[in-house]
Amino acid sequence: MYDRRTFLRLVPGAALGAGGTTGVSARAGSGEASRARNLPWLPPSRLVSGVVCEASRHDGIKLSGRDGVEMTPGTGPAEIVVPGGKWEVTVSSRPIRYQPAHRGDEPDESAPGRGEAAVFRFRLASGQSPESSVGVVFGLAQWSEEVFCCMPGAVYCGNRFRAYPHAGWYGHYRKEDLGPDAGQIIANIPRLSVERGGPSGIQSMLTRSLTTPAIGLWHPGLKEGLILMTGQGAPSGDSLIEITENPEHTEAWIRLASPGVRPTRFYTGGHVDRGHDFRAGDTLDLKLMAFSFPCEDIACFFAHLFAVRKLGLPDRAELPGLSFSRAMGMQRGVIDSRWSEKNRIFRDAQGEHGRFYFQTGHCGGMMKDYPIYALDAGQSGERVKQALESYNKGWAPSGLMFGRCTPDGQWMADCAVPGFPPYEKDMTMSRRQGDALLYLIKTARLIRRREPGWNPPASFGANLKRLADVLCRTFEKFGQLGQYLDSRTGEVVLGGSTSAASVPSGLVAAWREFGDRKYLDTARAVAGQLHDDFAMRGDFNGTPADIMQSPDSEGPVQLLASMMDVFAATNDRGWLHKAQHCAWQLASWIKSHDYDFSRHFPDCTFARMKLKTVGAFHASAQNLCGTPGLCVSSGLPLLELYRLGGDERYLELLRDITHCVFRAVGRPELRKQFPGTRQMPAGLIAERFNTTDMYNFTGPGEFWIHSTTWCMTTLMLICLEIPSLYVVTDRQFVHPFDTVEVGEVRRGDGGLDLSLTNPTDFPATYTVLADKTTDGAEPLPEFFFERFERFEFAPRETRVVRVAGNPAGEA
């Protein structure tokens, strides 16, 4: 662990602050401006107080020695003398430019952001350096606990929250810690310490454990942001990114090192890090991009991170090889196998007696019925109508919905299962209520639209209205909907979470269905509270059921959709701007680059398949494994943000997410193409798309041979809501999301002529969503997917199709 003594020894005099006191940061946390550190290979920053290049020696994972030298402008290489050898360090750099995302729907005329791309070249000039790593260390100025620290996909707010030290996956709260005003509680994950007086640091993050190999800071006093990005690592191993504090939390250091040797064991994959055995003449290049920028708030920080997250990182152009239409065809067989004739619902697990037989919302229960009906008006569509009647048995005394249904048809609260403490037996996640309200209303409205003579089950509408009423009353009483509610009373049992992020969408749907203005007013109030209390501090948490209140990615997914629904209902552009902020935070949880498994895991399935990982979705700071797709969403709000604002990076992000989903679907031909690998059964989806060995059931680059319902629901929603091609005819703009290849684009009579190719060996149906223009575009209407144009293609067929170009919202 880096400490104050080490840094001061390596940087004589570098830590003299403005007040003349010794220390890396003078008047830490005071908010006073410090002099910008001007180094030719770093942008000017008041956050950096000094820079050291160092060489470390290891005994296994234990640090056995460290030497370094301050890096200052000048000619000639710096030297690091180590036992048995000498390192020479040179630095080269070049300026880079980027365009930060901006809040608003007008053209962005702001000045481009600036940064520096540097290469620190370490060369062992003489001798040997066994089991070693080299790195660059940054001393941080005016550090305090108020500084926001982010390692994308793993650390938010420094993970500086109270933790249960012995809680692992799916921890349980202590009874005395429950309550609406309870502080945030997380499991035992890498984190900066809440308590002062002891060690504090995060030393366990290899670059493969992050969605983007970076660390970012926002200093609220200095109003400055800093992002440091590196590459995946060197041939000798992935790089390490760490941050440590002094015991008083007034000084801190960031260290980037390669190969990374993690001194702490927050992982269970059985992989052991070790230093590299360097010999005279060996070199290692540590690549670094640094961005320093004025930063008013957290939204501004994530706007910059969104802009730079893919710069300089590998991203092989590759289609997933599986069309939407073929994937949906295989899903139909899986869906049919999960119908329970006994209980007349689509169960979540493969087996009739699976422990998690059926869950309300969250992992797909009641949500999957909507795309099943929309995409299949046959037998499965009829079963959806039967399921709606079965759900009428699932109402709790409060008017909320129970969270689970057992194989024998018994409905109960989320935690009323073996292994949960008795005081949790009546707790239900607020998220489940928002998911159920939204998707039950959407499903009923779609059935009624397609079958005007259909009537919902008796009391179905009344129960949904009662659910909306309970949520309104609870929010009015508590000013939040918390993480868990009491299924008997509807009151908040545990607060302080973004679990309710889907509730505003559900209440907007209730307003459309029942016409009561209070539902829309409460939707706005809940969305505003979640944005101001959580999004604006960069701390979505506790939205999945298995992570206590660790930072998570599902909160921004659900709140983004809620913001767009509130915007569509009110036409208030302020909600659009809040939605953009949620999208930028969401992007930080998406793998921005293609991890190269062949360097360190050459025999894994992903390496043998040359499987691309860009677009994988980190579920939470606890479960650092990648997953295919957003839980649970098609990603449609990203397409809507492009239509309403014009930033193509939203489309690129949606493309990456979508393609990753279809790479994870099992296909019969893959078993023949890659014999001996762990392949998913046909039609099932691997929930884990791993690059890390932290907190997972498989090693890096291996499928988890289990298909969860939420993945299936996400895939079906993509097939329903995301077009194969999005087209803007007046600009001749074409963006594909499916396997379709686009050739020549020509303006024709009444539309565009597109040369399209189906590159697969199977028939494909491609859908097109066409806008005449995006200038002044309106939100997409309800059931907009019914206006998709459809084109049938034979295997390997190329032909020209004409896209009419009717506006997406035009009847």
Residue, then its C-alpha position, 0 to 999 in steps of 0.5 A: m500500500y502506498d503511504r505518505r512516508t513512501f511518497l515523500r521519500l520518493v518526491p523530496g519537497a513535492a508535497l509542500g502545500a500553499g500553507g508551507t506544511t509538509g504533506v501531499s495536500a495542504r489544507a486538505g478538504s478546505g476547498e481552496a484552490s491549489r496551483a495547477r501541476n504543469l507537466p508536459w505529459l499531463p494536462p494542467s490539474r490542481l488535483v495532482s501534487g506530484v508524480v512518481c515512477e516506481a519499480s516494485r518487487h514481490d514475493g508472491i502477492k506480498l510486496s517485498g520492496r519499492d523504489g522510485v523517482e519523481m518525474t519532472p520536466g527535463t531531458g534524458p531518462a530518469e533512473i530507478v536503482v533497484p537491488g540487482g539492477k537499474w531502470e531507465v524511464t522516459v516519457s513521450s506524449r501527445p495532445i488529444r481532443y474529445q467532445p464532451a456530451h452535453r445536457g440539452d437537445e440543441p447542437d453542442e457548440s462547446a469547446p472540445g475537451r483536451g487531454e494528454a496521451a502519454v507513454f511511460r517507457f520502462r527499460l531495465a538498463s542493467g541487471q535483473s529484476p525478478e518478480s517485479s512490476v513497474g508503475v506511475v503514482f500520482g499524489l492527490a492535492q486537497w484530498s478529503e472524503e468529499v472527493f468522488c472516486c469512480m473506477p467504472g463498473a466497480v467503484y462509485c463514491g469510492n464505495r465508501f459505505r458501511a460494510y458487513p465484513h462477513a457478508g458475501w453474495y446475497g447478504h442479509y440485513r441485521k434487524e437493528d439496521l432496518g428503517p426508512d432512515a437507515g444508512q447505506i450498507i454494502a457487502n464486503i467489497p473493495r472500498l475506501s474506509v468509512e472509519r478513520g485511523g486505519p488502512s484505507g485503500i482499493q488495491s484489488m482492481l485489475t483492468r479486466s475487472l473494470t468496464t473501462p480501465a480508468i479511475g476518475l475523480w470529481h473534487p466538489g470544492l475545486k470544481e475540477g474533474l480528473i480521469l486517468m485511463t490506461g490500456q489493458g496491460a502488457p504481455s506479462g499481465d493486466s495492469l492494476i489501478e489502485i487508490t490508497e489514503n492515509p489514516e486521516h483521509t486527508e491525503a491520497w495516491i493513485r497508482l497504475a502498475s503493470p503487471g498488476v499484483r493484487p495484495t488482497r483477495f476479493y476474488t475466488g477464481g483461483h488465479v494467482d497474480r505474480g510479478h514479471d521476471f525482467r532481464a537487462g534490455d527488457t522494456l515495458d510501456l505503460k500507456l496513460m491518457a489523462f483528462s483534467f477539466p472544469c467540473e460543476d457537478i457529477a453530471c458533468f463528470f459523467a459527461h466527460l467519462f462518456a466522451v472518453r470511455k472508448l478512446g484508444l481502446p481495442d474494439r474489433a468490428e464484428l457482427p454477432g452472427l445471430s439475427f434477431s429473428r432467428a434468436m426469437g425463433m429459438q426463444r419460442g421453444v424455451i418459452d414453451s418449455r417454461w409454461s406451467e399448466k398447473n399454475r398457468i404462468f411462465r415460470d422463471a426456472q427450467g425445473e418445476h421445483g426450482r428454488f426461484y420458481f417465479q419472481t414478480g418483476h426484477c428478473g422477468g416475471m410478469m415482464k416477459d409476458y409483454p414481449i411474448y404476446a407482442l411477438d407471438a399471437g399464437q399459443s403463447g399469446e393465449r397463455v399470456k391472457q391466462a397468466l394475467e388471470s393467475y396473477n390476481k392471486g398474487w396480491a398482498p394485504s397492503g395492495l402491493m404484489f407478493g414477490r414470489c410464487t412457489p411450484d405449488g402456487q403459493w404466493m409470498a413476500d420476497c424473503a419468506v423462503p428458507g435461509f432468510p431471517p424471520y424478521e425479513k419474511d414480509m419484505t418486498m422490493s419496491r422495484r418489483q412493484g414498479d416492474a409489475l405495475l408497468y408491465l401488467i398495464k402495458t400487456a393489458r393495453l396491448i391485448r386490448r388494442r389487438e383484440p378490442g373485444w377482450n376483457p381483462p380478468a375480474s378485478f384486474g384493473a382495480n388491483l392495479k389501481r390499488l397498487a398505484d394508490v399504495l405507492c402514492r400514499t407511501f411516497e407521500k408519507f416517507g418522501q421515498l420508496g426505499q429498497y424494501l416495503d412491508s407487504r402487509t402495510g405498504e410502508v418503507v422497511l429499509g430506505g436509502s436505495t434506487s430500488a424504486a427506479s422503475v416506479p415512475s414508469g409504472l405510475v405514468a402507465a397508471w396515469r395513461e390507463f386510469g386518467d388520475r393526475k395524482y399518478l403522474d404527479t407522483a411519478r414526477a416526484v419519485a423520479g425527481q427524488l431519485h435523481d437528486d438524491f442518488a444520480m446527482r451523487g453518482d450512487f445508484n444502489g440496491t436495485p438488484a436483490d442480491i447485493m444489499q445496497s452496493p452501487d449498481s447499474e440497474g438503477p440507471v437503466q430503470l431511472l433512464a426509462s422512467m425519465m423518458d416516460v415522464f418526459a413523454a408525458t409532460n414534454d418538459r425538456g428538463w426530464l430529457h436532460k436528467a435522462q441524459h445524465c442517467a444514460w452517461q452513468l449507465a454507459s460507465w457500467i458497459k464494457s467499452h473495449d474488447y478484452d484480449f483473452s488470448r494473452h492470459f487465458p489462451d485456452c478459455t472458450f472466449a479466446r478459442m471463439k475469438l468472442k468480443t466482450v465490448g458491450a457487456f454490462h457489469a451488474s454491480a460493484q459486488n458482482l463484477c462479472g459482465t452480463p449480456g444486456l440491460c437488466v431488464s430493458s431493450g435499451l430503447p431509451l438510448l435510441e430515443l435520446y439520439r432521436l431527440g438530441g442527435d449524439e450518435r454515441y447513444l446509438e453506438l452504445l446501444r449497438d454494443i449492448t445489443h450485439c453482446v446479447f446475441r453473442a451470448v445465445g447458444r446456437p447448435e452450430l457452435r458446438k461443432q465449430f468449437p468442440g471441447t468448449r463450454q457452450m450454451p444449449a441452443g436458445l439459452i443465454a449465458e448470464r455471465f460474460n466474464t473478463t474478471d475472476m472476482y465474485n463469479f462462478t466461472g473463470p474469465g472467458e467461460f460461459w455459465i451454463h445457466s440461462t436466467t429469465w431476465c436475459m431472455t426477457t431482455l432479448m425478447l424486448i430487443c427483438l420487439e423494440i429495437p429495429s434491425l435498421y434505424v433510418v433517417t431519410d432526409r440525411q440518408f443516415v442508416h444505423p444497423f443493430d442486427t446482423v444486416e450489412v448495409g451497402e449502397v444507400r440511394r435516394g429513391d421515389g418516396g424514400l431510400d433505396l438500401s442495398l442490404t445483405n443477410p450475411t448468415d447461413f439462415p433466413a432472416t427477417y429485418t425490421v426498419l424504423a424510419d424517421k423523415t427527419t430528427d429535427g423536432a422529433e417527438p417521443l416514440p408513441e405507444f406500441f411504435f413497433e407496430r409501424f416497423e417495415r419488415f423485409e424477408f431475406a434468404p441466407r446470404e441474400t443481397r438485394v435492394v429494398r425501399v424504405a418509405g420513410n414515414p415518421a416513426g410517430e405518424a399514424 
